[in-house]
Amino acid sequence: MPRFDPIATPHDFSVIDLGNRDQLLAVGGEVFKAATNPADLANFIVNAKSILQQSNLLNGLDPRAVAGKGINVVVDTNEVVNIVIPQVQTIFKDQQEKDDYLRRIGFIVLCGCR
């Protein structure tokens, strides 16, 4: 099954095939813990990179993809919704490939905005 690694390969994200569903479930569990427990949130903000690279998360983030980079953790509230502007693919073989890619970006934003 393909790895879900939007940092290493943002243009490979697929709305149809979300990759390793067990990995997504494990990462979602860590995010849920952070969203529902202030102590876990504080820990996640400080240690996001190491938390997401735990072996029980099925090799979450590829260490090469985040080497030398920081990770910003932002939290949506009732008053603020955060939208992430990703690094994007800029070269496409045709308009259809670009349209598919734009749909994936739209999906990510809409999912992020609940």
Secondary structure, DSSP 8 states (H G I E B T S, - for coil): -----TTT-GGG--SS--S-HHHHHHHHHHHHHHHH-HHHHHHHHHHHHHHHT-GGGTS-S-HHHHTT---------SS-------------SSHHHHHHHHHHHHHHHHHHT-
